[in-house]
Amino acid sequence: MNSKRLANIFSFVLILTIVTQLLSVLRTSLLAAQFGISGEMDAFNLANLIMVCVINIVGSAIPSIMIPFLAKMKNDFHDKRTLNTYVSTILGSGFLLMLLTFAVGFVLVQVFQLKDSNPFYYMTYLMLVIMGFGQFFRMITWVQTSYLQMDSKFISVKLVGALSVLASYLYLLFKPDISIYEVAISISFSFVLETIGLIMANRNRKYRFHLTINFKDKEYRRLIRLTIPAVLSSTIYQFSILIPNFAGAISAKVISPP
């Protein structure tokens, strides 16, 4: 890759990154103007934080384990099978962890009858489910982004990301009297759009994903052994972020005047 082309790619990536960040700020400002400091916004932020932390636990394996493997893998059947088995494991684990979070929330809602006794926590649970699916698709975008970056398709990654954020921003902008649930759905759906766009951009058969299960593969087992400490470390870190914020949200609701 010559220096001129590299400079052009860097310039486009920088511009698209700035545009994406600007759209994210505008979207946040729009939500602040619409809902302000309210229980609805608190429930949305808390649910989003919980699911971000949950998905990040498993997703931490993508940059630390999967990308180094991609950098050295060969375009042969064995490496493709190892990659697809590993990705299947990571995505499957993330999906199961998401369902476990939903199940724990459902039990708490039923045991403490939160639907009637505490609407804030019931709203948080419903938002948790909506945002959870969005965050799971966000994890899929990390996988697809890794594939595209290995092919030096940096512009495609940023362009798809910017368009998905733009779509959710325009929906929020032109939808009058929007509910907080519609906000959660639109943002989650933007991750779905981003996933579809990245999959369409990734036409390299070397990295094309197929659900594969081959737990006996030696290279796969090596990757799993490397993944375990990375996930454990990420779990501690994510809980160190989640617990203070969760405790703060509970305290605020307990001491806030009726």
N, C-alpha and C positions, 0 to 999 in steps of 0.2 A: 504494500500500500504506500503510494508516494505521499510526500509531505503536503502537497496541495489538497489532495483528496482527504487526507487526515484532518487538515485544518477546516475543510468544508463540513465534514462530519461533526467535528467538535462544535463548530458554530451552530449548526442546526440543532444538535442535542442541547446546547446551552439555551438557545431560544425556546425550544419546546419545553425544557425544564422550567424556565421562568414563566412561560404561559401557563403551564400546569399548576405551578405554585400560586400564581395570581388567581386562577379560576378557583382553586381551593380556598383561598382567602376570601374571595367574593362569595363563595357558597357559604362559608362560615359566617360572614357578615350578614348575609341574607337570613340565615337561621336565627342569628342573634336579634335582628330587627323584628322577625316574625314572632319569636317565642320569648326573647329576653331571658331574665332570670326566673325560671319557672320550674315546677316539678316535672313537667313534661321533658324539658331540656335536660334536667338532671338525670332523669331515668334513661334518656337516650344516650347521654355521655357515659353513664355508668355501665349500661349494657354493652356499648361499643368497646369500652375499656376492657371489660371482662373477656369478651370474645377475641379481642386483639391479643391479649396475654395468653389465652388458651391456645389459639392457633400458632402463635409465635413459639410456643414450647416445642412443637414438632417441626415447625417451619425452620427452626434454627439449623436443622441438618442440611438444608439446601445450600446455603452459602459456604458452610464449613466442611461438608463432606461431599456433596454431589458435584459442585462446580469443579473442585480439584480432580475428581474422577473424570468429568467431561473433558477436562483439558488434556488428559493423557489417553483417553479411550481410542481404540481403533475401530475402523468401520467394518467390523466383522460380527458374525452371528453371536459369538459368546459375549462380547462387550455389550451389544444391544440388549441381549437377554438379561444380563446383570443389571444394566441401567433400568430397564423396564420393571424388573422385579423390585429393585430398590425404590423407584418412584411409586410403584403400586403399594409398597409397604408404608412409605411416608404419607401418601395421600389417604390410604386406608386408616392409618393410625390417627391422622388429623380428624378424619370423619368420625371415628369411634369416640375420640376425646370430645368432639363437639356434641355428639349424641349423649354422652355421659353427663356433660354439663347441663344439657336440656333436661335429662332425667332427674338430676339432683334438684334443679330448679322446680320441676313439676312436683316432686315430693314435698318440697318446702311450701309451695303454694297450697297444696292439698292439706298438709298437716296443720299449718297455721291459718288456713282459710283466708289467705291474703286477698283474694278477690273481693271479699266483703269487708275485712277488717283493716286492710292497708292497701288502698288502690295504687300507691306509688310503687310498692314492690311488685305488685301484680303487673303493672305497666312495664316495669323493668324486665320482668320475665318474658313478656310478650315481645318486647323489643330485643331481648337476648336471642330469641329464636330467629327473628328476622335478620338481625345483624350477624348471627352465627353463620347462616348460609352464605351471606356476602363475604365474610372473612374466609370461609372455606374456599370460595372461588378465588379470593385474593391469593391464597396459597398456591392454587393452580397457576395463577399468573406468574408467580415466582419461578415455577418450573419452566414454563414456556419462555419467560424472559431469559433464563439461563441458557436455554437452547439457542435463542436468537443472538445472544451476546457471543456465544461460541462461533457463530457465523458472521460476526461483526455487523449485525443488523441493528445497530444502536438507534438509528433514526426511527425504524419501524416500532421499536419498543416505546420510545417517547411519544411518537405520533398517536399510537393506539391509546396510550394512557391519557394524553391530553384530550382526545375525542371523547373518551368515556366520562371524564370529569366534566367536560363541556355539556354532554348530554344530560347529566344529572342536574347541573346548574341551570340549564335552560328550562328543564321541567319544573324545578322549584321556582324559577323566576316568573314563569307564565301560568302557574297553577294557583289561582286565588283560593284563599281560605284553606290552605293545605293542612292536613293533620300531621302529628308527629309520626304516626305509623306510616303515612305515605312518604314522609321524609326518609324513614328507615328503609322502606322498600326501594325507593328510587336510588339511594346510595348503594344498597346491596346489589341492585340490578346493574349499576354502573360497573361493578366488578365482573358480573356475568358478561356484559358487553365487551369488557377489556379481555376477558378470557377467550371469547369467540374470536375477537380481532387478532390476538396473538397466535392462536391456533391456525388461523387462516394465513398469517404472515410466515409461519414456520412450515416451509415446504421441504425441508431437508429430511430425507428418509433416514438419515443416520440418527436423528434425534426424535423421530416420530414415535409417539407413545402408543404402546399396546399393552393392555392388561396382561401381565405375565407373573406367574408364581413358580419360582424355582428356588426353594429355600435351601437346597443342598449345594448350591453353587458356592465354591470356596471364596471367590472374590466378593460375592454378596455378603457372606458371613463376615468377611473382614470389614466391609463397610458398616455393617451393623455394630460390630465391636467398637468401631470408631464413633459411631453415632450415639451410643449409650451415654458416655461421659458428656458429650456435647448437649444432649437433651437434658440430662440431670442438672448441668450448669445453667442452662436456659430456664429450667423450671424454678430454680432458686431465684434467679434474677427477675423473672416475670412475677413471681409471688411477692418479691420485695417491692415491686411497683404496685401490684394490685391491692395488697392488704392495707397499706395506709390510705389509699384512695377509697377503698370500700368502707373502711372504718370511718373515714371522714364523712362519707355520704350518709352512713347510718346515724352518726352523731348529729349531723345537721338536721336530719329528719326527726330525731328524738327530741332535740332541744328547741326546734323551731316552734314558734307560737302557732296555735290553731287558727 
